[in-house]
Amino acid sequence: MSQRKKPSIMAVETAVVDLQYTENAGDAALKDEFFGHLLELITEAGRTPLFDENPRKGDMRLVPAEDFDAALIVFAKKKQIAFDDTLAPQAQAKKIRDYLFGPAFATAGGSLANTLHGIVTSRVNGEPLVDGHFVTAVGTCESAQSFIDSLPDNLHYHQEGRQMECHVFPLDGDRILITAPSSENPAEAHIAKAIETYPELHAQDRIMIGGFLYFTPSFEKVFDQIEEFLTAQPLEHRPTLAITAAAQVVAASDRYQERIFRLVDMANTVIHGNAGEFRRLLSLDTEWRKPFEADFAGLRGDALETAKDNHTAYKKAKDAANEVAFAHARDICQATHYNGTTLRFVVTDGARSTSVISAEGVQRFYPLNISRSAIVNTVGAGDSAAAGFNLSDLYGLPHEISVGFGSALASRVIQQAAARLDEAQWAHIGANIRTSGALSYAPFELQPWLIQASGVKIPEFAATPHP
C-alpha cells in the first residue's frame, strides 16, 4: 500500500442550503406549513422554486439561502414563534430553523465534507488509505466545530465564508483545500489564485466536478477554467474527469448538459448519477411522466411519495424509462468516442442497484441487512459514492471498499430501518460506516447508537433549546 501513488482529487461543488432534515424534530404539520409558505413567497417573487416534488427529502438545499432565511423569519412572526429579533437575520434564521427542524448534526460542506472525513479516516489492511496533510475551510457554527473536533490530527482547517458552500481542489499530491466561496468571492477567483500559487494543479490524476456546480456564481467561467486546465496538456496526460450529475440541475439547464458533454470530448470521463439523474442527463425523463400528471395533482411530501409507491402503472413506467436510459448509456459507452477519449457511466441507484458498467449501486455502498424498499432516499449518497468509487478506482481496489469513503445515510433510511433492526444488526451497519455522514442524517435519538457502533469519535452534541 505504501508503494502506491497517492491520488490527487480536485472537486468543485456548491451546496447552497443543506437542511439535513430529521423526521423526529419539531412539529410535522408546522414544518409542512412552512414549506408551503416558502413556496408562496418564491412564486410571488416571480422565481421558479428550485426544489423538486418533495422538498422535505433534502431538495431544499437548492433554495437560495437568502430566500430561505427571509421565509423563516416571516413565518416565525406569522406563527408567533418567539425568537430574539435583535440578532442579525442569519442568526435569527438559525434559531428558527433549529426550532422547526431540530438539532441536526450538520457537517460543514454537506456530502463533500463527509467524503473528505471518510477519505482521511479510512484504512485498508490497517494502513491509512491516504496519508499526508489536508487543509479544509469550514464555517463558524457549532456544528462545524463538532465536525472539526471529529477529524484526525493530520487534517488542518481554517474558517472562511459560509459553511454550506464549498469548492475542493488539491494543493499538491496529497493535500486537499476546501474553500467556501460566496457571491462576493466566487469559485473562479479561488481556483485562479490556487493555480497561480500551486502550478501542480495542472497535472492531477483525476478531477471531481460536483453536481451543484450550476449554482456557483459564474459557473460558465469555472467550466472555462477546467477546459483551460485540460487543453494545457497533451491528451495522454490529461486527468480523468469524474462528474456527478445532480438531477435538478440537469433538468433545469440545457447549457449545463452541453458543458458536461463538451468536457467528455476533451478527456476520459466517468459520470455518476442515480437512475433519475441519468434520465434527465440523457433527456429521457419527460414523456413517460405525462400520463400520470393528473393522478398526482395537488399532492406533496409524504402523500406524493406514498401515492407513487402504490401506483403500479407509474412504477412500471419508471422502470421502463430507466431501462431505456441505461440502454442508451451503454450504447454511448460502447461507441467509438470523440477524440479517442472514453466515457463510463456509474449508476448509484439504491432501488435498483443497477450500473451501466457493473452491478454496483448505492445498496452495495451501504450494505444494510434490510429490504431494498428501505433504500428510498439517500441524501448525499451520489457524491459520496462517486468519491468512493473514484478513489478505489485510482488504487485498483475492489469497489466494495468505497463504503469506507462516503456513508451519508438519509434520515428516512435510518428511520425505516430502525423498526426492523436489532442491536446486533446496528453493530453490523456500524462496522461498515466510518464517516460522520451517517450521523449527520440520522434521527437525533438514533445518533448515539450509530456513534457507538461506528467507532467514530464525535463529541456529544447537546440539543439546541427552543428560542
C-alpha positions in Angstrom: 0.0 0.0 0.0 2.8 2.4 0.8 4.2 2.0 -2.7 1.0 3.2 -4.4 0.9 6.7 -5.8 -1.4 8.8 -3.7 -4.4 10.2 -5.6 -4.9 13.9 -6.2 -8.5 14.9 -6.5 -10.0 18.2 -7.5 -13.7 18.7 -6.6 -15.8 21.7 -7.4 -19.2 21.7 -5.8 -21.7 24.2 -4.3 -24.4 23.1 -1.9 -26.4 26.3 -1.2 -28.5 25.1 1.6 -28.5 21.7 3.2 -31.1 21.3 5.9 -30.2 17.7 6.8 -33.8 17.2 7.7 -34.6 15.0 10.7 -38.1 13.3 10.8 -38.4 13.4 14.6 -37.6 17.1 15.0 -40.3 19.7 15.8 -43.9 19.6 14.7 -44.6 17.9 11.3 -47.7 19.9 10.5 -45.8 23.2 11.3 -42.9 22.1 9.0 -45.3 21.3 6.2 -47.0 24.7 6.6 -43.6 26.4 6.4 -42.7 24.7 3.1 -46.0 25.9 1.7 -45.3 29.4 2.9 -41.8 29.3 1.3 -43.2 28.2 -2.0 -45.7 31.0 -2.0 -43.0 33.6 -1.3 -40.8 32.4 -4.1 -43.7 32.2 -6.5 -44.8 35.8 -5.6 -41.3 37.0 -6.2 -41.5 35.7 -9.8 -38.9 33.0 -9.5 -39.3 29.3 -10.1 -38.6 27.2 -7.0 -35.6 25.0 -7.4 -36.7 22.1 -5.3 -38.4 19.0 -6.8 -41.7 17.5 -5.9 -40.8 16.7 -2.3 -38.7 19.4 -0.6 -38.8 17.7 2.7 -36.4 15.0 1.4 -33.4 17.2 1.1 -34.1 19.2 -2.1 -34.5 22.4 -0.1 -30.7 22.7 -0.3 -31.4 24.2 -3.8 -33.3 27.2 -2.5 -31.1 30.3 -2.3 -30.1 30.8 1.3 -31.3 34.4 1.4 -34.8 33.4 0.3 -34.9 30.6 2.9 -33.7 32.8 5.8 -36.2 35.5 4.9 -39.0 33.0 4.7 -38.1 31.5 8.1 -38.2 35.0 9.8 -41.5 36.0 8.2 -43.1 32.6 9.0 -42.0 32.8 12.6 -43.6 36.2 13.1 -46.8 34.9 11.4 -47.0 31.9 13.7 -45.8 33.9 16.8 -42.8 31.7 17.3 -40.6 33.5 19.9 -37.1 34.5 18.8 -34.6 37.2 19.5 -35.2 39.8 16.8 -32.2 41.8 18.0 -30.0 39.2 16.4 -28.6 39.5 12.9 -31.0 38.0 10.3 -28.8 35.0 9.7 -28.6 34.2 13.4 -32.4 34.7 13.7 -33.0 32.2 10.9 -30.7 29.7 12.5 -32.7 29.8 15.8 -35.9 29.4 13.9 -34.5 26.6 11.8 -33.3 24.7 14.9 -36.8 25.1 16.4 -38.6 23.8 13.3 -36.2 21.1 12.2 -34.5 20.1 15.4 -30.8 19.9 16.3 -29.3 18.2 13.2 -25.7 17.2 13.5 -24.7 19.2 10.4 -21.2 18.7 9.0 -19.9 21.7 7.1 -19.9 21.4 3.4 -22.5 18.6 3.1 -21.6 15.4 1.4 -18.2 16.6 0.3 -17.1 17.2 3.9 -18.5 13.8 4.8 -16.5 12.3 1.9 -13.3 14.1 3.0 -13.8 12.9 6.5 -14.1 9.3 5.2 -11.1 9.7 3.0 -8.7 10.8 5.7 -10.0 8.3 8.3 -10.2 5.2 6.0 -7.8 2.3 6.3 -7.1 -0.7 4.1 -5.4 -3.6 5.8 -4.7 -1.4 8.8 -2.9 1.3 6.8 -4.2 4.8 6.1 -5.6 4.9 2.6 -4.4 8.5 2.1 -1.6 9.9 4.3 -0.1 13.4 4.3 -1.8 16.7 5.3 -5.0 18.2 4.3 -6.3 21.7 4.7 -10.1 22.5 4.9 -12.1 25.7 5.2 -15.3 25.4 7.2 -17.9 27.7 8.8 -18.0 29.1 12.3 -21.2 27.4 13.6 -21.2 24.9 16.4 -21.9 22.0 14.1 -18.8 23.0 12.0 -16.7 23.0 15.2 -18.1 19.5 16.1 -17.0 18.3 12.6 -13.5 19.8 13.2 -13.2 18.1 16.5 -14.0 14.7 15.0 -11.2 15.0 12.4 -7.8 13.2 12.9 -4.6 15.2 13.6 -3.5 15.2 10.0 -6.4 17.4 8.8 -5.9 21.1 9.5 -8.6 23.8 9.0 -9.2 27.5 8.8 -12.6 29.2 9.0 -13.8 31.1 6.0 -17.1 32.0 4.5 -20.5 30.2 4.8 -20.2 26.7 6.0 -22.6 25.1 3.5 -20.8 26.1 0.3 -17.5 24.5 -0.7 -15.2 24.0 -3.5 -12.4 21.4 -3.2 -9.2 21.1 -5.1 -5.7 19.7 -4.2 -2.8 21.9 -3.1 -0.3 19.2 -4.2 -0.2 15.4 -4.5 -1.7 14.6 -1.1 -3.4 17.7 0.3 -6.9 19.0 -0.4 -8.1 22.5 0.2 -11.8 23.2 0.7 -12.7 26.8 0.1 -16.0 28.4 0.9 -16.8 31.0 -1.8 -19.7 33.3 -1.7 -21.3 35.5 -4.4 -18.7 38.2 -3.5 -15.8 35.7 -3.7 -16.8 33.2 -6.3 -15.2 29.9 -7.2 -13.2 31.0 -10.2 -11.3 33.6 -8.0 -10.3 30.8 -5.6 -9.3 28.5 -8.4 -7.3 31.2 -10.3 -5.4 32.1 -7.1 -4.7 28.4 -6.4 -3.4 27.9 -10.0 -1.1 30.9 -9.6 0.2 29.6 -6.3 0.2 25.9 -7.0 1.1 25.0 -10.6 0.9 21.3 -9.7 -2.9 21.6 -10.3 -2.1 21.3 -14.0 -1.0 17.7 -13.6 -3.6 15.9 -11.4 -4.7 12.3 -11.8 -8.4 13.0 -11.6 -10.7 16.0 -11.4 -14.0 15.7 -9.5 -16.8 18.1 -10.5 -19.8 18.3 -8.2 -23.3 18.2 -9.5 -24.3 21.5 -7.9 -21.6 23.5 -9.8 -24.5 25.0 -11.8 -25.4 27.1 -8.7 -21.8 28.5 -8.4 -21.7 32.2 -9.4 -20.4 32.4 -13.0 -20.4 28.7 -13.4 -19.6 29.1 -17.1 -16.3 30.7 -16.1 -15.5 27.6 -13.9 -16.1 25.3 -16.8 -13.9 27.6 -19.0 -11.1 27.2 -16.4 -11.4 23.4 -16.3 -11.2 23.4 -20.1 -8.1 25.5 -19.9 -6.6 23.0 -17.5 -7.2 20.2 -20.0 -6.0 22.0 -23.1 -2.8 22.9 -21.4 -1.7 19.3 -21.5 -1.4 16.6 -24.2 -4.4 14.3 -24.3 -2.5 11.3 -22.9 -1.5 13.4 -19.9 -4.9 14.9 -19.1 -6.6 13.8 -15.9 -9.7 11.7 -15.8 -12.9 13.7 -15.2 -15.3 12.4 -12.6 -18.6 14.3 -12.8 -21.6 13.9 -10.5 -24.9 14.7 -12.2 -27.4 16.5 -10.0 -30.9 15.7 -11.2 -32.5 19.2 -10.6 -29.5 20.9 -12.2 -29.5 18.8 -15.3 -33.3 19.2 -15.7 -33.1 23.0 -15.3 -30.3 23.7 -17.7 -29.6 22.5 -21.3 -26.5 24.6 -21.1 -25.2 22.6 -18.2 -25.7 19.3 -20.2 -23.9 20.9 -23.1 -20.9 21.8 -21.0 -20.7 18.4 -19.4 -20.6 16.7 -22.8 -18.1 19.2 -24.1 -15.7 18.1 -21.3 -16.3 14.5 -22.3 -14.8 15.4 -25.7 -11.6 16.6 -24.0 -10.7 13.8 -21.5 -11.6 10.4 -20.2 -14.7 10.8 -18.2 -16.7 8.9 -15.5 -20.2 10.3 -15.0 -22.0 9.4 -11.8 -25.7 9.6 -11.0 -28.8 7.7 -9.9 -31.3 6.5 -12.4 -33.4 9.7 -12.4 -30.3 11.8 -13.0 -29.4 9.7 -16.0 -32.9 10.0 -17.4 -32.6 13.8 -17.1 -29.0 13.9 -18.4 -30.0 11.9 -21.5 -33.2 13.9 -22.0 -35.4 10.8 -21.3 -37.3 11.9 -18.3 -40.3 13.9 -19.6 -42.6 11.9 -21.8 -43.1 8.8 -19.6 -44.4 11.1 -16.7 -47.1 12.8 -18.6 -49.8 10.1 -18.4 -49.6 10.3 -14.5 -49.7 14.1 -14.0 -53.4 14.1 -13.2 -53.0 11.2 -10.7 -50.6 13.1 -8.6 -52.0 16.6 -9.0 -52.0 18.6 -5.7 -50.0 16.0 -3.8 -46.9 17.0 -1.9 -44.4 15.5 0.6 -45.1 12.0 2.0 -48.6 12.0 0.4 -47.0 12.2 -3.0 -44.4 9.6 -2.3 -47.0 7.2 -0.9 -49.2 7.7 -4.0 -46.2 6.9 -6.2 -45.3 3.8 -4.2 -48.8 2.5 -4.5 -49.3 3.3 -8.2 -48.4 0.1 -10.1 -48.6 1.6 -13.6 -46.3 4.5 -12.6 -43.7 2.2 -11.2 -43.7 0.0 -14.3 -43.4 3.1 -16.5 -40.5 4.4 -14.3 -38.7 1.0 -14.6 -39.1 1.1 -18.4 -37.8 4.6 -18.6 -34.8 3.5 -16.5 -34.1 0.6 -18.9 -34.3 3.0 -21.9 -31.8 5.4 -20.2 -29.4 2.6 -19.2 -29.5 1.1 -22.7 -28.8 4.5 -24.3 -25.9 5.0 -21.8 -24.5 1.6 -22.7 -24.6 2.4 -26.4 -22.8 5.7 -25.8 -20.1 3.9 -23.8 -19.6 1.2 -26.4 -19.3 3.6 -29.3 -16.0 4.9 -30.6 -15.9 8.1 -28.7 -14.9 11.5 -29.9 -11.1 12.2 -29.9 -10.1 8.8 -28.6 -11.4 9.5 -25.1 -13.5 7.0 -23.1 -16.8 7.6 -21.3 -18.1 5.5 -18.4 -21.4 5.8 -16.6 -21.8 4.6 -13.0 -25.4 4.4 -11.7 -25.6 4.7 -8.0 -29.3 3.8 -7.6 -30.5 2.2 -4.3 -33.8 0.9 -5.5 -32.4 -0.9 -8.5 -28.7 -1.5 -7.6 -28.1 -1.1 -11.4 -25.0 0.1 -13.1 -24.1 0.6 -16.7 -20.5 -0.7 -16.1 -21.0 -3.1 -13.2 -23.7 -4.3 -10.8 -23.0 -1.8 -8.2 -25.4 0.8 -6.7 -26.0 2.6 -3.5 -27.1 -0.6 -1.9 -23.7 -2.0 -2.5 -22.1 1.0 -0.9 -24.4 0.8 2.1 -24.7 -3.0 2.9 -27.8 -2.8 5.1 -29.4 -6.1 6.1 -32.8 -4.8 5.2 -35.1 -4.9 2.2 -34.4 -2.8 -0.9 -37.5 -0.7 -0.2 -35.8 0.9 2.7 -33.2 2.5 0.4 -35.6 5.1 -0.9 -33.7 8.3 -0.2 -30.0 8.7 0.3 -29.2 12.3 0.8 -25.6 13.0 -0.3 -25.2 9.4 -1.4 -24.5 10.2 -5.1 -21.5 12.4 -4.4 -20.2 10.2 -1.5 -20.5 7.0 -3.6 -18.9 8.7 -6.6 -16.0 9.9 -4.5 -15.6 6.4 -3.1 -15.7 4.8 -6.5 -13.1 7.1 -7.9 -10.7 6.6 -5.0 -11.0 2.8 -5.2 -10.6 3.1 -9.0 -7.4 5.1 -8.6 -5.9 2.5 -6.2 -7.1 -0.5 -8.1 -9.1 -1.7 -5.1 -12.4 -3.6 -5.1 -15.2 -1.0 -5.4 -16.8 -2.5 -2.3 -14.1 -0.7 -0.2 -15.8 2.5 -1.2 -18.2 2.1 1.7 -15.4 3.4 3.9 -15.1 6.6 1.9 -18.6 8.2 2.0 -21.5 6.9 4.0 -24.2 9.6 4.2 -27.4 7.9 5.1 -30.7 9.8 4.9 -32.9 10.1 7.9 -35.7 8.4 6.1 -33.5 5.3 5.6 -32.5 5.2 9.2 -36.0 5.7 10.4 -37.4 2.9 8.3 -34.5 0.7 9.3 -34.9 1.3 13.0 -38.2 -0.5 13.2 -36.7 -3.8 11.9 -33.1 -3.8 13.1 -31.9 -5.2 16.4 -28.7 -4.1 18.2 -26.5 -6.7 16.5 -27.7 -5.6 13.1 -26.9 -2.0 14.0 -23.4 -3.1 15.0 -23.0 -4.7 11.6 -24.0 -1.4 9.9 -21.7 0.5 12.2 -18.8 -1.7 11.2 -19.3 -0.6 7.6 -19.7 3.1 8.4 -16.6 5.1 9.2 -17.6 8.7 8.4 -19.6 11.3 10.1 -22.1 11.2 7.2 -24.4 8.5 8.7 -24.6 10.5 11.9 -25.4 13.7 10.0 -28.7 12.3 8.6 -29.8 10.0 11.4 -32.8 11.0 13.6 -31.3 12.6 16.6 -32.3 9.9 19.1 -30.5 7.2 17.0 -27.2 9.1 16.7 -25.8 7.7 19.9 -26.4 4.2 18.6 -24.6 4.9 15.4 -21.7 6.7 17.2 -21.2 3.7 19.4 -21.5 1.2 16.6 -19.3 3.0 14.1 -16.5 3.9 16.4 -16.4 7.4 15.1 -15.1 9.7 17.8 -17.5 12.7 17.8 -18.2 15.0 20.8 -21.6 14.8 22.5 -23.9 17.1 20.6 -26.3 18.9 23.0 -29.8 19.6 21.9 -30.4 23.2 20.9 -33.1 24.7 23.2 -36.1 26.3 21.6 -35.7 30.1 21.2 
